[in-house]
């Protein structure tokens, strides 16, 4: 099983709150740039938090517009699921590590 955690961790992560350019995460989810969500926190009917990656269609469209060229991140979907899983477990360190491997 590929949990999205193989490979090297990117040195290009922003601190929580972001830097306007690089990916970052906190207990609210994972983001890129100035706060575009790539993994979102949602509450169920009982108020429990669940995390899920933003749809690939939405991410591809937003990133393609932002970078002014076609972007397809479908190969990175497993890594975004690993970030969501780590956030759901409350393991921010693992989530940041997984996010570093998505790039």
C-alpha positions as a Markdown table, in Angstrom:
| # | Residue | x | y | z |
|---|---|---|---|---|
| 1 | Unk | 0.0 | 0.0 | 0.0 |
| 2 | Unk | 1.3 | 3.4 | -0.9 |
| 3 | Unk | 0.4 | 5.8 | 2.0 |
| 4 | Unk | 1.8 | 8.8 | 0.2 |
| 5 | Unk | 4.7 | 9.1 | 2.6 |
| 6 | Unk | 7.5 | 7.7 | 0.5 |
| 7 | Unk | 10.2 | 9.9 | -0.9 |
| 8 | Unk | 12.0 | 13.0 | 0.4 |
| 9 | Unk | 10.3 | 15.8 | 2.4 |
| 10 | Unk | 10.3 | 19.1 | 0.6 |
| 11 | Unk | 12.2 | 22.0 | 2.2 |
| 12 | Unk | 9.7 | 24.3 | 0.6 |
| 13 | Unk | 6.9 | 24.3 | 3.1 |
| 14 | Unk | 5.6 | 27.5 | 4.7 |
| 15 | Unk | 4.9 | 27.9 | 8.4 |
| 16 | Unk | 1.3 | 27.7 | 9.6 |
| 17 | Unk | -0.5 | 30.7 | 8.2 |
| 18 | Unk | 1.4 | 30.5 | 5.0 |
| 19 | Unk | 3.8 | 32.7 | 3.2 |
| 20 | Unk | 1.7 | 33.5 | 0.1 |
| 21 | Unk | 3.6 | 30.9 | -2.0 |
| 22 | Unk | 4.3 | 27.5 | -0.5 |
| 23 | Unk | 2.1 | 24.8 | 0.9 |
| 24 | Unk | 1.3 | 24.6 | 4.6 |
| 25 | Unk | -1.1 | 23.0 | 7.0 |
| 26 | Unk | -2.6 | 23.3 | 10.5 |
| 27 | Unk | -5.7 | 21.9 | 12.2 |
| 28 | Unk | -8.0 | 23.6 | 9.7 |
| 29 | Unk | -6.6 | 21.7 | 6.8 |
| 30 | Unk | -3.8 | 22.0 | 4.2 |
| 31 | Unk | -3.4 | 25.0 | 1.9 |
| 32 | Unk | -1.2 | 26.5 | -0.7 |
| 33 | Unk | -0.2 | 30.1 | -1.3 |
| 34 | Unk | -2.3 | 32.7 | 0.5 |
| 35 | Unk | -4.8 | 30.1 | 1.8 |
| 36 | Unk | -6.2 | 28.1 | -1.1 |
| 37 | Unk | -7.4 | 24.9 | 0.5 |
| 38 | Unk | -6.1 | 21.6 | -0.8 |
| 39 | Unk | -7.4 | 19.5 | 2.1 |
| 40 | Unk | -10.5 | 20.8 | 3.9 |
| 41 | Unk | -11.8 | 20.3 | 7.4 |
| 42 | Unk | -15.6 | 19.6 | 7.5 |
| 43 | Unk | -17.8 | 19.0 | 10.4 |
| 44 | Unk | -20.4 | 16.3 | 10.4 |
| 45 | Unk | -23.9 | 16.6 | 12.0 |
| 46 | Unk | -22.4 | 15.8 | 15.4 |
| 47 | Unk | -19.7 | 18.4 | 15.1 |
| 48 | Unk | -16.9 | 15.9 | 14.6 |
| 49 | Unk | -14.1 | 17.1 | 12.2 |
| 50 | Unk | -13.4 | 15.1 | 9.0 |
| 51 | Unk | -10.7 | 16.0 | 6.5 |
| 52 | Unk | -10.8 | 15.4 | 2.8 |
| 53 | Unk | -8.8 | 16.6 | -0.2 |
| 54 | Unk | -10.4 | 19.2 | -2.4 |
| 55 | Unk | -11.7 | 17.6 | -5.6 |
| 56 | Unk | -9.0 | 17.0 | -8.3 |
| 57 | Unk | -11.2 | 18.9 | -10.8 |
| 58 | Unk | -11.3 | 22.0 | -8.6 |
| 59 | Unk | -7.6 | 21.8 | -7.7 |
| 60 | Unk | -6.6 | 21.4 | -11.3 |
| 61 | Unk | -8.7 | 24.2 | -12.5 |
| 62 | Unk | -7.6 | 26.6 | -9.7 |
| 63 | Unk | -3.9 | 25.8 | -10.1 |
| 64 | Unk | -4.1 | 26.0 | -13.9 |
| 65 | Unk | -5.5 | 29.5 | -13.6 |
| 66 | Unk | -3.0 | 30.5 | -11.0 |
| 67 | Unk | 0.0 | 29.2 | -12.9 |
| 68 | Unk | -1.4 | 30.1 | -16.3 |
| 69 | Unk | -0.7 | 26.7 | -17.7 |
| 70 | Unk | -2.3 | 23.2 | -17.6 |
| 71 | Unk | -1.9 | 21.6 | -14.2 |
| 72 | Unk | -2.9 | 18.0 | -13.4 |
| 73 | Unk | -2.2 | 16.8 | -9.9 |
| 74 | Unk | -4.0 | 13.4 | -10.2 |
| 75 | Unk | -0.7 | 11.6 | -9.5 |
| 76 | Unk | -0.5 | 13.4 | -6.2 |
| 77 | Unk | -3.9 | 12.5 | -4.9 |
| 78 | Unk | -2.6 | 9.6 | -2.7 |
| 79 | Unk | -0.4 | 12.2 | -0.9 |
| 80 | Unk | -3.3 | 14.5 | -0.3 |
| 81 | Unk | -5.3 | 11.6 | 1.2 |
| 82 | Unk | -2.3 | 10.9 | 3.5 |
| 83 | Unk | -2.4 | 14.5 | 4.6 |
| 84 | Unk | -6.1 | 14.2 | 5.3 |
| 85 | Unk | -5.7 | 10.9 | 7.2 |
| 86 | Unk | -2.9 | 12.4 | 9.4 |
| 87 | Unk | -5.0 | 15.5 | 10.2 |
| 88 | Unk | -8.0 | 13.3 | 11.1 |
| 89 | Unk | -5.8 | 11.4 | 13.5 |
| 90 | Unk | -4.6 | 14.7 | 15.1 |
| 91 | Unk | -1.1 | 14.1 | 14.0 |
| 92 | Unk | 0.0 | 17.5 | 12.6 |
| 93 | Unk | 3.7 | 16.4 | 12.4 |
| 94 | Unk | 2.8 | 13.4 | 10.1 |
| 95 | Unk | 0.4 | 15.7 | 8.1 |
| 96 | Unk | 3.2 | 18.2 | 7.5 |
| 97 | Unk | 5.6 | 15.4 | 6.5 |
| 98 | Unk | 3.0 | 14.0 | 4.1 |
| 99 | Unk | 2.4 | 17.5 | 2.6 |
| 100 | Unk | 6.1 | 17.9 | 2.0 |
| 101 | Unk | 6.1 | 14.7 | 0.0 |
| 102 | Unk | 3.1 | 15.7 | -2.1 |
| 103 | Unk | 5.1 | 18.4 | -4.0 |
